[in-house]
Amino acid sequence: MNEFSHFFYKYFLELGLTELSAKYLNMTVLLLIMLIVIAIVDLVIRKFLLNLFTRLAEKTKTHFDDYVVQNKVPRNVAHIIPMLIALEFAPIALVDFNYLQNLVEKGLLVFSILLTIWVIRSFVKAIRDYLNTKDNLKDKPINSYVQVILIIVWSIGLLSAFAIITGIPFYQFITTLGAASAVILLIFRDTIMGFVASLQVSINDMVQNGDWITFEKFGADGDVIEINLATVKVQNFDKTITTIPTYALISDSFKNWRGMENSGGRRIKRAVIIKQSSICYLSPEKIEELKKIELISDYLKKKSEDISQHNIKNEVNKELLINGRNLTNIGVYRKFVESYIENHSAINKDMMIMTRQLAPTTQGIPIEIYAFSKDKRWQNYEYIMADIFDYIIAAVPYFDLEVFELASEFNSKD
């Protein structure tokens, strides 16, 4: 090798050039030969690997090799052999220039570290893309794990590069950095918190890709489309994107609608507020009139008979309705609403169905519906709920009841 390193040097001396000129020309020619050889080897190996992996991708059933090609793994791997040639050939070309030789060797070693990182990075991304296609892994924060691996790889690579540049042994370099650990923790605070949060979110199954979440603090209301190490991306229903820090999922409160979507229905919990001044006992004439409503006809017949027998048996004075047992318009209305909900085709009959009277408020007495719609899709759910309340609100006057609403300025003048 020593003879080859000075082959052109001797030739230039024979031509009558000075020793210094012959050394520089010798170095230049050897470097050009090295670059040409590296370029040819790189081109040949790159084409060979690309063709090889492309053919494998076409023949194999798995899609993993497709992602390997897409993420340029063969292309990055093809640079390894040319890099080894450069590391071997550079000392020969720079044999007469020790300082430059040391500088180039360090540069090539640093570049080889970066090349190794690129190879690992492209391969890890290929694995990520492949795993994201698996149905049983779609609920896992794959991106977070990939980012952690890449952070570790980049950290080791950059520390190794700094160690090579400074000439300090790697273990001593790490020991020196240990003294500055507080500063490092401060710099990577969000990354560390995000990593811990990602693990907790995954282990506790708090959020999955595709979950509908509501996070009022960040104005998020939509589907989770991506879970990363530092952020969670939510596509809101107006198609805007909200970015939430991953650690906020374990430090703040948010609502995940997955339980509703996985259940047999979506909850309807809404009330009609009745004015208290419109509540009264029902007279026999009014009861007979309400018996014409098919939903509560049988109920009123049976209830009227029971009440009448009770009052006769106990010799109740019915000159005043308040005496004895009586039906009230709000009680009959509540039964009417209950019967309507129980017979509604869009309500899930296998889940809880309840119509209840809540505690009186300053506005009136709420009659609340608590049930579950069969259809959980938002648009259809809203339509079902609106259809139900259109009907029961329109039915209120039939029971001589009134729905509470704030008096307008026009009404207040009257």
Secondary structure as UniProt FT lines:
FT   HELIX           2..5
FT   HELIX           7..14
FT   TURN            15..16
FT   HELIX           19..59
FT   HELIX           64..70
FT   TURN            71..72
FT   HELIX           73..78
FT   HELIX           80..93
FT   TURN            94..96
FT   HELIX           98..131
FT   TURN            132..133
FT   HELIX           135..137
FT   TURN            138..139
FT   HELIX           142..166
FT   HELIX           170..178
FT   TURN            179..180
FT   HELIX           181..187
FT   HELIX           189..203
FT   TURN            204..205
FT   TURN            209..210
FT   STRAND          212..215
FT   HELIX           216..218
FT   STRAND          220..227
FT   STRAND          231..236
FT   TURN            237..238
FT   STRAND          241..245
FT   TURN            246..247
FT   HELIX           248..251
FT   STRAND          255..256
FT   HELIX           258..262
FT   STRAND          266..274
FT   HELIX           276..278
FT   HELIX           284..290
FT   TURN            291..292
FT   HELIX           294..313
FT   TURN            314..315
FT   TURN            318..319
FT   TURN            321..322
FT   HELIX           329..342
FT   TURN            345..346
FT   TURN            349..350
FT   STRAND          354..357
FT   STRAND          365..373
FT   HELIX           378..394
FT   HELIX           396..399
FT   HELIX           409..413
//
